[in-house]
């Protein structure tokens, strides 16, 4: 069976972002929603949402496969719909992605970047330079602690 990659998740986001938010996706925003989708899937289910590495770049998280497919859009809204394969994603992932889009889809790329750049997994990886893989264990540990802290105070 095919492993889920960042393009599979991107296709779902592109096909469904308007259903949940009066929003659009640029490549810059897509990288950031993919980052947080990976984070929260990892925290909630203990496994990565997709197989691709997320690396550091001066403007935030970066995924080479996504750049290859959508980089031509630059700062413009991506007009290419993803033609998502829902059977490949499965019911559990789709339910997660729907909830995720409802919350994170409303934020701008700038807003998401302002959150990411002050959080430990990004800081730790970016200190080593650009093109450094952001460690999944660092992501899982930091955001699990953040979630537990919120639960205590919520």
C-alpha positions as a printed Julia matrix, in Angstrom:
154×3 Matrix{Float64}:
   0.0    0.0    0.0
   1.2    3.51  -0.83
   2.54   5.52   2.08
   0.91   8.88   2.72
   3.09  11.79   1.65
   2.81  15.55   2.04
   1.21  15.87  -1.42
  -1.63  13.56  -0.38
  -2.36  15.79   2.62
  -1.88  18.95   0.52
  -4.45  17.65  -1.97
  -6.96  17.2    0.84
  -6.31  20.71   2.13
  -6.61  22.24  -1.34
  -9.84  20.39  -2.04
 -11.44  21.25   1.31
 -10.09  24.55   2.72
 -13.08  26.57   1.45
 -15.54  24.19   3.1
 -14.2   25.06   6.54
 -12.93  28.61   6.18
 -13.37  31.48   3.81
  -9.69  31.14   3.14
  -7.22  30.15   0.48
  -3.82  28.5    0.41
  -0.54  29.89  -0.79
   2.55  27.7   -0.79
   3.81  29.57   2.29
   0.59  28.88   4.18
   0.47  25.29   2.96
   3.91  24.58   4.47
   2.77  25.91   7.81
  -0.55  24.06   7.94
   1.29  20.88   6.95
   3.72  21.49   9.82
   0.93  21.85  12.37
  -1.07  18.98  10.91
   2.0   16.77  11.29
   2.47  18.02  14.86
  -1.07  17.44  16.06
  -1.49  14.1   14.32
   1.74  12.97  15.95
   0.56  14.17  19.36
  -2.9   12.61  19.03
  -2.05   9.31  17.35
   1.64   8.75  18.07
   2.61   8.34  14.4
   3.39  10.83  11.62
   0.56  11.99   9.36
   2.87  11.84   6.34
   6.32  10.47   5.57
   8.16  13.54   4.24
  10.7   15.44   6.3
   9.93  19.01   7.26
  13.06  21.13   7.14
  14.07  24.62   8.19
  14.06  27.5    5.75
  14.36  31.21   6.44
  10.6   31.72   5.98
   9.49  28.72   8.01
   8.96  25.0    7.56
   9.66  23.63   4.09
   8.87  20.34   2.33
  10.73  19.65  -0.92
   7.94  17.53  -2.44
   5.43  20.34  -1.9
   7.81  22.9   -3.38
   8.23  20.75  -6.47
   4.46  20.57  -6.98
   3.32  24.06  -5.96
   6.37  26.32  -5.77
   5.45  27.88  -9.12
   2.59  29.73  -7.38
   4.97  31.81  -5.26
   2.88  34.09  -3.03
  -0.28  33.65  -5.1
  -3.24  31.5   -4.12
  -2.84  27.92  -5.32
  -5.47  27.41  -7.97
  -4.6   23.77  -8.64
  -7.0   21.52  -6.8
  -5.41  18.47  -5.32
  -7.8   15.75  -6.46
  -7.52  14.04  -3.11
  -7.67  10.26  -2.85
  -9.95   9.9    0.19
  -9.72   6.11   0.14
  -5.95   6.35   0.55
  -6.3    8.72   3.51
  -8.97   6.73   5.33
 -11.73   7.8    7.69
  -9.56   8.51  10.77
  -7.22  10.83   8.88
 -10.08  12.62   7.14
 -11.89  13.23  10.44
  -8.66  14.6   11.9
  -7.98  16.79   8.85
 -11.52  18.2    8.91
 -11.19  19.2   12.57
  -7.71  20.54  11.91
  -8.84  22.7    8.97
 -11.7   24.11  10.99
  -9.22  25.46  13.54
  -5.98  26.15  11.64
  -7.33  26.94   8.18
  -8.5   30.36   9.31
  -5.0   31.6   10.19
  -2.8   33.47   7.75
   0.66  32.23   6.81
   2.11  35.13   8.82
   0.09  34.26  11.92
   1.14  30.6   11.72
   4.78  31.56  11.16
   4.71  33.89  14.17
   3.61  30.91  16.28
   6.07  28.38  14.85
   9.19  30.54  15.08
   8.93  30.95  18.86
   8.34  27.25  19.58
  11.15  24.93  20.66
  11.21  22.37  17.81
  11.7   25.12  15.24
  14.22  27.04  17.34
  16.29  23.92  18.06
  16.45  22.87  14.39
  16.98  26.35  12.93
  19.93  27.01  15.26
  21.72  24.36  13.17
  20.94  26.21   9.94
  18.68  26.0    6.92
  17.75  22.64   5.45
  17.86  20.9    8.83
  15.16  18.28   9.44
  12.85  19.24  12.29
  12.91  16.21  14.57
   9.58  14.41  15.01
  10.4   13.45  18.59
  11.13  17.08  19.45
   7.78  18.03  17.9
   5.88  15.31  19.73
   7.49  16.07  23.1
   7.07  19.86  22.94
   3.48  19.92  21.68
   2.38  17.12  24.03
   3.66  19.21  26.94
   1.87  22.25  25.51
  -1.38  20.31  25.22
  -1.08  18.96  28.78
  -0.32  22.45  30.09
  -3.43  23.79  28.34
  -5.54  20.97  29.81
  -4.36  21.88  33.32
  -5.25  25.54  32.85
  -8.31  25.04  30.67
